[in-house]
Amino acid sequence: MDIRLDPLSDTPIFMQLHDWIVRAIVRGDLPAGENLDSVRTVAGALDINPATVKKAYDLLRSEGIIETSHRFGSVVLAPGEPVPGAEERLSAELRVLVARARCQGIEGATVLRMVKTELGCD
């Protein structure tokens, strides 16, 4: 994994790792069924605390993006039914993101264009 974390970012390290994994899954770099490196391996490679990696993996698991077991480790799941509350949480995050954009003077049409680009609808 070619992960680059920014220790000076306002975004916590665990969230930077989480977001990198999510984007790698969407790009197809981490397909369904792919095993993620172990918590210790990732922590060692990135020179971060294993608890930070575990926090990222736990969040991915709670979002239904990966599954973790003692036997198989952490595995990327195929997209399926959203976990309970996923739409509500995403909607809340989106409300804050849109509000932040509006506070920064970014027009709604620009935000919509950005979302369509990310969805591949442009």
C-alpha positions in Angstrom: 0.0 0.0 0.0 1.4 3.4 -1.0 -0.3 5.4 1.7 0.8 8.9 2.4 -0.4 10.4 5.6 0.0 14.1 6.6 0.7 14.4 10.3 0.2 18.2 10.1 -3.3 17.8 8.6 -6.4 18.8 10.6 -7.8 15.4 9.6 -6.8 12.7 12.2 -4.4 10.0 11.0 -7.0 7.2 11.5 -9.4 9.1 9.3 -6.8 9.8 6.6 -6.1 6.0 6.6 -9.8 5.2 6.5 -10.4 7.6 3.6 -7.4 6.3 1.6 -8.8 2.7 1.9 -12.3 3.8 0.9 -10.9 5.6 -2.2 -8.7 2.6 -3.1 -11.8 0.4 -3.0 -13.7 2.7 -5.2 -10.8 3.0 -7.7 -10.7 -0.8 -7.8 -7.2 -1.0 -6.2 -8.7 -3.0 -3.3 -11.4 -5.3 -4.9 -14.0 -7.2 -2.9 -12.4 -10.3 -1.3 -9.0 -8.6 -1.0 -7.3 -9.0 2.4 -6.1 -5.8 4.0 -2.7 -5.9 5.6 -2.7 -6.6 9.3 -3.0 -3.8 11.8 0.6 -4.5 12.9 1.9 -4.5 9.3 0.2 -1.3 8.4 1.3 0.4 11.7 4.9 -0.7 11.1 5.0 0.4 7.5 3.5 3.8 8.3 5.3 4.2 11.6 2.1 4.9 13.5 0.5 3.4 16.6 -1.4 0.1 15.9 -4.4 1.5 17.8 -4.7 4.2 15.1 -4.9 1.5 12.4 -7.3 -0.5 14.4 -9.5 2.6 14.8 -9.6 3.1 11.0 -10.4 -0.6 10.5 -13.1 -0.6 13.2 -14.7 2.4 11.4 -14.6 0.6 8.1 -16.1 -2.5 9.7 -18.9 -0.4 11.3 -19.7 1.1 7.9 -20.0 -2.4 6.3 -17.0 -1.8 4.0 -14.7 -4.6 5.5 -15.2 -7.7 7.6 -12.7 -8.8 10.2 -12.2 -12.2 11.6 -9.4 -13.9 13.6 -9.1 -16.5 10.9 -9.0 -14.4 7.8 -8.1 -10.9 9.0 -9.7 -7.9 7.4 -11.3 -8.4 4.0 -13.0 -5.9 1.6 -16.7 -6.7 1.2 -18.6 -6.5 -2.0 -21.1 -3.6 -2.1 -24.3 -4.8 -0.7 -27.2 -3.6 1.4 -26.2 -0.4 3.4 -25.7 -1.0 7.1 -28.5 0.3 9.3 -28.3 4.1 9.6 -25.8 4.5 6.8 -28.0 6.8 4.7 -28.8 9.0 7.7 -25.1 9.3 8.7 -24.1 10.1 5.1 -26.9 12.7 4.8 -25.7 14.4 8.0 -22.1 14.5 6.7 -23.3 15.8 3.3 -25.3 18.6 5.0 -22.2 19.7 6.8 -20.0 19.5 3.7 -22.6 21.5 1.7 -22.9 24.1 4.5 -19.1 24.4 4.6 -19.0 24.9 0.8 -21.6 27.7 1.0 -19.8 29.4 3.9 -16.7 29.4 1.7 -18.6 31.0 -1.2 -18.8 27.9 -3.4 -22.0 27.9 -5.5 -24.4 25.0 -5.3 -24.0 24.3 -9.0 -20.2 23.9 -8.4 -20.8 21.5 -5.5 -23.3 19.5 -7.6 -20.8 19.3 -10.5 -18.1 18.1 -8.1 -20.4 15.4 -6.7 -21.4 14.3 -10.3 -17.7 14.1 -11.2 -16.9 11.9 -8.1 -19.9 9.6 -9.0 -18.7 9.4 -12.6 -21.8 11.1 -14.0 -20.2 14.0 -15.8 
